[in-house]
C-alpha cells in the first residue's frame, strides 16, 4: 500500500472569470455630479436686493403709516398733502452770500420750513418766532427737526433779521431760491399767501404738511408729535 497521499488538483478557474491586468492594479475614480451652486447665490442676491429696497423705502412707508394706520388724516389740525410733493429737481439753492448749496444736502431730517414771500414785516417775524418756539416745544424730539427758511430771490432780509435767524440757539438754515420754483412746490392754501404758513418736509425731501394760516402753536405741535412718534423706529437726530 502506497502511504503517500495524493492531493486533489485545484479546480480550474471558470473561463468567464476576468483576469487581472498585467502590471500594478489601478483604481479609477469617476467624476461625480457637483451640486448646483448658482441658485442659492441668486437667492441670496435677491434677498439682499429686497433688503436694500426695504431700507430705502422705510421713510415712505413710515409716512404712509402716519397717514393711514394712525388715521392722522382724520385728526390733523394741519393740511396733509396727499400725495406728497417731491422737492423739485430744478430747485437751485444758495446761501445768503451766493454760494451754491445742493438741494440733496437738506435730506435726512424733518424740515419745518418757512417762506417769507415778501418783505419780512412784523407778521413774518412772528412766524419765524413761532418756528423757533415749535422746535423747542418738541422737547427730546427737537433734534430730529431742522428749521429751514427759504427766501425767494426777490425778498430782502435786514441784518437784524438775519442775525435773529442764524445767531441764537439752534440756528435756522437760511437759503435763497427762485420764487417761481418755490411757488410751484410749496403752495399756499386758497386765499392765503405762503408767508402765512409753515410747511413740513419729510426726510426724503417730500412736502407732506401745511399749517393753517397763522397757526396755533399747541395744535400744530400735536401734528408734529404724531409724525415724529410714527417714525421713531428709523428716524435719528441730526443730519
Protein Blocks (a to p, Z undefined) as FASTA:
>chain_A
ZZbdcddddddddfklccddehjddddddddddddfklmmmmmmmmmmmmmmmmmmmmmm
mmmmmmmmnommmmcfbdcddddddddfklccddfkopacdfklmgoiacdddddfbdcd
fklmmmmmmmmmmmmmnommmmmpccdddddfkbccdfklmmmmmmgcjadddddddfkl
mmmmmccdehiafklpccdddfkopafbdcdehiafklmmmmmmmmmmmmmmmpcghZZ
